[in-house]
């Protein structure tokens, strides 16, 4: 698939992620999700490169088309926070 600037094609190797849904703008909930992983008896962090947000992801569907419509409120948009995890051994 061709991706035109200003967008950049990135490759995702997959893996297991802890997910938490927030309304757009509630970024303080990254701390809540991180604390949840830190307290888990079953999962541990599986961070990657720090320059890539340690492979933490924010996923929103159709963001550009949503915010370009003046009748839409971007703060009503759903955003998923994702932290890479692995099972504890």
LOVO-945963 format. One line per field, with one value per residue: residue in one letter; x, y negated, z of N, C-alpha, C in turn. Coordinates in nm, 3 decimals. Layout:
BEGIN
code <- (A  ...)
n_px <- (X  ...)
n_py <- (Y  ...)
n_pz <- (Z  ...)
ca_px <- (X  ...)
ca_py <- (Y  ...)
ca_pz <- (Z  ...)
c_px <- (X  ...)
c_py <- (Y  ...)
c_pz <- (Z  ...)
END
This chain:
BEGIN
code <- (X  X  X  X  X  X  X  X  X  X  X  X  X  X  X  X  X  X  X  X  X  X  X  X  X  X  X  X  X  X  X  X  X  X  X  X  X  X  X  X  X  X  X  X  X  X  X  X  X  X  X  X  X  X  X  X  X  X  X  X  X  X  X  X  X  X  X  X  X  X  X  X  X  X  X  X  X  X  X  X  X  X  X  X  X  X  X  X  X)
n_px <- (0.084  0.059  0.172  0.118  0.301  0.194  0.199  0.349  0.470  0.463  0.585  0.446  0.524  0.367  0.234  0.159  -0.065  -0.162  -0.468  -0.651  -0.933  -0.994  -1.151  -1.069  -0.797  -0.771  -0.513  -0.376  -0.444  -0.263  -0.088  -0.252  -0.293  -0.030  0.032  -0.148  -0.041  0.204  0.120  0.022  -0.007  0.018  0.118  0.394  0.587  0.682  0.865  0.996  1.208  1.305  1.288  1.072  0.839  0.865  0.737  0.477  0.141  -0.101  -0.422  -0.652  -0.942  -0.995  -0.927  -0.839  -1.044  -1.253  -1.193  -1.177  -1.429  -1.643  -1.866  -1.811  -1.685  -1.363  -1.295  -1.479  -1.403  -1.302  -1.013  -0.759  -0.532  -0.229  -0.009  0.285  0.305  0.408  0.371  0.432  0.684)
n_py <- (0.117  -0.217  -0.498  -0.829  -1.136  -1.371  -1.143  -0.848  -0.531  -0.262  0.034  0.305  0.541  0.702  0.881  0.905  0.698  0.480  0.317  0.009  -0.187  -0.528  -0.856  -1.099  -1.297  -1.230  -1.168  -1.126  -0.880  -0.697  -0.649  -0.505  -0.266  -0.173  -0.134  0.073  0.285  0.306  0.402  0.649  1.002  1.179  1.066  0.888  0.595  0.541  0.372  0.182  0.004  -0.310  -0.545  -0.498  -0.540  -0.333  -0.122  -0.154  -0.224  -0.442  -0.422  -0.531  -0.533  -0.641  -0.911  -1.153  -1.205  -1.235  -1.459  -1.661  -1.736  -1.991  -1.968  -1.768  -1.681  -1.663  -1.572  -1.383  -1.157  -0.818  -0.671  -0.433  -0.310  -0.137  0.094  0.277  0.614  0.915  1.259  1.352  1.569)
n_pz <- (0.000  -0.087  0.087  0.133  0.189  0.437  0.592  0.737  0.663  0.883  1.041  1.211  1.439  1.591  1.878  2.233  2.403  2.667  2.697  2.714  2.704  2.641  2.657  2.409  2.503  2.772  2.876  3.111  3.198  3.107  3.313  3.491  3.343  3.318  3.590  3.642  3.489  3.622  3.873  3.816  3.857  3.658  3.420  3.267  3.183  2.843  2.710  2.434  2.214  2.343  2.185  2.027  2.172  2.349  2.234  2.311  2.228  2.075  1.967  1.737  1.547  1.221  1.265  1.131  0.939  1.117  1.287  1.102  1.036  1.111  1.280  1.458  1.779  1.887  2.141  2.205  2.087  2.076  2.216  2.219  2.452  2.451  2.593  2.558  2.662  2.838  2.928  3.265  3.384)
ca_px <- (0.000  0.135  0.136  0.167  0.333  0.286  0.191  0.467  0.438  0.535  0.561  0.409  0.563  0.267  0.263  0.051  -0.077  -0.268  -0.540  -0.742  -1.002  -1.016  -1.194  -0.955  -0.753  -0.753  -0.383  -0.328  -0.477  -0.146  -0.036  -0.339  -0.265  0.104  0.021  -0.218  0.056  0.301  0.061  -0.029  0.063  0.024  0.186  0.505  0.612  0.766  0.898  1.092  1.298  1.248  1.258  0.943  0.744  0.883  0.635  0.342  0.066  -0.232  -0.497  -0.782  -0.988  -1.048  -0.907  -0.831  -1.177  -1.341  -1.166  -1.192  -1.570  -1.664  -1.973  -1.761  -1.602  -1.254  -1.287  -1.573  -1.344  -1.242  -0.871  -0.714  -0.394  -0.179  0.125  0.330  0.321  0.439  0.334  0.539  0.720)
ca_py <- (0.000  -0.341  -0.595  -0.959  -1.235  -1.370  -1.018  -0.762  -0.389  -0.196  0.177  0.352  0.683  0.777  0.910  0.898  0.563  0.442  0.207  -0.068  -0.286  -0.657  -0.961  -1.179  -1.399  -1.178  -1.101  -1.091  -0.740  -0.615  -0.610  -0.400  -0.143  -0.131  -0.081  0.202  0.386  0.321  0.477  0.777  1.125  1.262  1.001  0.797  0.506  0.591  0.247  0.182  -0.112  -0.433  -0.646  -0.462  -0.536  -0.200  -0.039  -0.186  -0.275  -0.506  -0.387  -0.593  -0.497  -0.745  -1.038  -1.267  -1.234  -1.275  -1.595  -1.758  -1.775  -2.090  -1.931  -1.667  -1.726  -1.567  -1.517  -1.273  -1.047  -0.709  -0.646  -0.314  -0.310  0.000  0.116  0.414  0.698  1.057  1.339  1.382  1.713)
ca_pz <- (0.000  -0.093  0.190  0.087  0.292  0.549  0.667  0.729  0.679  0.992  1.045  1.343  1.447  1.666  2.017  2.330  2.457  2.761  2.634  2.797  2.624  2.705  2.565  2.365  2.597  2.909  2.869  3.245  3.222  3.080  3.444  3.543  3.270  3.358  3.726  3.633  3.445  3.729  3.984  3.767  3.890  3.539  3.308  3.291  3.071  2.734  2.642  2.325  2.200  2.400  2.082  1.965  2.285  2.410  2.166  2.356  2.112  2.089  1.846  1.714  1.414  1.134  1.335  1.040  0.886  1.227  1.336  0.992  1.025  1.218  1.374  1.552  1.890  1.899  2.276  2.216  2.012  2.156  2.195  2.291  2.497  2.445  2.648  2.529  2.781  2.818  3.044  3.360  3.386)
c_px <- (0.089  0.082  0.200  0.198  0.212  0.280  0.315  0.423  0.526  0.497  0.542  0.436  0.463  0.309  0.138  0.052  -0.187  -0.334  -0.635  -0.802  -1.025  -1.088  -1.071  -0.923  -0.727  -0.620  -0.322  -0.356  -0.367  -0.089  -0.119  -0.308  -0.128  0.104  -0.047  -0.122  0.157  0.251  0.020  0.058  0.088  0.110  0.298  0.519  0.701  0.805  1.002  1.177  1.233  1.211  1.129  0.835  0.749  0.783  0.496  0.269  -0.060  -0.304  -0.630  -0.818  -1.044  -1.035  -0.913  -0.969  -1.272  -1.318  -1.178  -1.336  -1.604  -1.772  -1.927  -1.674  -1.490  -1.242  -1.393  -1.521  -1.283  -1.096  -0.833  -0.567  -0.348  -0.035  0.167  0.357  0.364  0.397  0.455  0.565  0.755)
c_py <- (-0.124  -0.437  -0.728  -1.052  -1.325  -1.242  -0.935  -0.619  -0.331  -0.049  0.221  0.501  0.767  0.800  0.896  0.759  0.557  0.319  0.141  -0.178  -0.413  -0.750  -1.045  -1.286  -1.350  -1.102  -1.068  -0.943  -0.644  -0.563  -0.497  -0.267  -0.087  -0.072  0.056  0.312  0.412  0.403  0.619  0.894  1.211  1.201  0.910  0.708  0.575  0.473  0.269  0.056  -0.238  -0.538  -0.617  -0.452  -0.400  -0.098  -0.052  -0.252  -0.347  -0.479  -0.461  -0.566  -0.619  -0.885  -1.158  -1.304  -1.283  -1.421  -1.701  -1.803  -1.868  -2.052  -1.828  -1.731  -1.624  -1.505  -1.410  -1.148  -0.944  -0.693  -0.524  -0.329  -0.165  0.006  0.259  0.491  0.839  1.131  1.360  1.531  1.755)
c_pz <- (0.000  0.014  0.151  0.203  0.318  0.632  0.641  0.748  0.789  0.992  1.189  1.349  1.527  1.809  2.103  2.394  2.561  2.701  2.732  2.710  2.705  2.606  2.529  2.469  2.738  2.919  3.005  3.276  3.175  3.212  3.504  3.476  3.307  3.499  3.727  3.592  3.557  3.847  3.944  3.813  3.766  3.426  3.356  3.168  2.967  2.646  2.533  2.330  2.257  2.295  2.007  2.073  2.353  2.356  2.228  2.239  2.157  1.958  1.844  1.570  1.343  1.194  1.241  0.986  0.996  1.265  1.227  0.972  1.140  1.319  1.478  1.659  1.909  2.038  2.303  2.145  2.107  2.117  2.278  2.325  2.503  2.495  2.618  2.658  2.740  2.943  3.133  3.360  3.525)
END
